[in-house]
Amino acid sequence: MNRITPLLGGFFVAAGVDLAEPAHAIPLPIGTTIINFDFSSEVPPPPYSEVLTEFLLTGSGVFSSLNFYNDLNGVNLLFSSPNFAFNGALPISITGGPSAFMLDGQYSFGFNLVSGLVDLIAFTATADATSATPVTINGEVAAAAISEPSMDFLFVFGLAAFLVSRQRQKRPDFR
């Protein structure tokens, strides 16, 4: 037991160091992924005079659109970009000035990936209140669609497991 205790202590220290590192890349699945930005609990609170939202995508992919929503969780679509493709790294910066939808501090973006392998490296927003220090938050992945091939696989696998279990129940025991 005395040998295990230092090992566990080292594990928790290593885990703490790992958790303190910056966020790792998030692979975007085929389909829609919603990223929420919510400043409602930040100090200073909304409304803001300007909000800068930044994304960094890497990989290669084709998007049917990038959607801008007035509320969290992809509610109240305001604008949808035309389809686009990229290969390499793609930084995206969106600034909201006076009367823009981001100023109330609650909004979301939707990435609609059609094909490819794309990682979301960074997704941050910085809000600027005219009389205070700017506030920076990380976006939160609200919803990531499960790609259709994955759903098909899960359905077929579940059906096969069900049929195998039924066959085993019907098989007579010849012992």
Secondary structure as the mmCIF struct_conf table of DSSP 4:
data_model
#
loop_
_struct_conf.conf_type_id
_struct_conf.id
_struct_conf.beg_label_comp_id
_struct_conf.beg_label_asym_id
_struct_conf.beg_label_seq_id
_struct_conf.end_label_comp_id
_struct_conf.end_label_asym_id
_struct_conf.end_label_seq_id
TURN_TY1_P TURN_TY1_P1 ASN A 2 ARG A 3
HELX_RH_AL_P HELX_RH_AL_P1 ILE A 4 ALA A 20
BEND BEND1 GLU A 21 GLU A 21
HELX_LH_PP_P HELX_LH_PP_P1 PRO A 22 ALA A 25
STRN STRN1 ILE A 26 LEU A 28
HELX_LH_PP_P HELX_LH_PP_P2 PRO A 29 PRO A 29
BEND BEND2 ILE A 30 ILE A 30
STRN STRN2 GLY A 31 ASP A 38
TURN_TY1_P TURN_TY1_P2 SER A 40 SER A 41
BEND BEND3 GLU A 42 PRO A 44
HELX_LH_PP_P HELX_LH_PP_P3 PRO A 45 PRO A 45
BEND BEND4 PRO A 46 PRO A 46
HELX_LH_PP_P HELX_LH_PP_P4 PRO A 47 PRO A 47
BEND BEND5 SER A 49 SER A 49
STRN STRN3 GLU A 50 TYR A 69
BEND BEND6 ASN A 70 ASP A 71
HELX_RH_3T_P HELX_RH_3T_P1 LEU A 72 GLY A 74
BEND BEND7 ASN A 76 ASN A 76
STRN STRN4 LEU A 77 SER A 80
HELX_LH_PP_P HELX_LH_PP_P5 SER A 81 ASN A 83
STRN STRN5 PHE A 84 GLY A 96
TURN_TY1_P TURN_TY1_P3 PRO A 98 SER A 99
HELX_RH_3T_P HELX_RH_3T_P2 PHE A 101 ASP A 104
BEND BEND8 GLY A 105 GLY A 105
STRN STRN6 GLN A 106 ASP A 128
TURN_TY1_P TURN_TY1_P4 THR A 130 SER A 131
BEND BEND9 ALA A 132 ALA A 132
STRN STRN7 VAL A 135 ASN A 138
STRN STRN8 GLU A 140 ALA A 144
HELX_LH_PP_P HELX_LH_PP_P6 ALA A 145 SER A 147
HELX_RH_AL_P HELX_RH_AL_P2 GLU A 148 LYS A 170
BEND BEND10 ARG A 171 ARG A 171
HELX_LH_PP_P HELX_LH_PP_P7 PRO A 172 ASP A 173
#
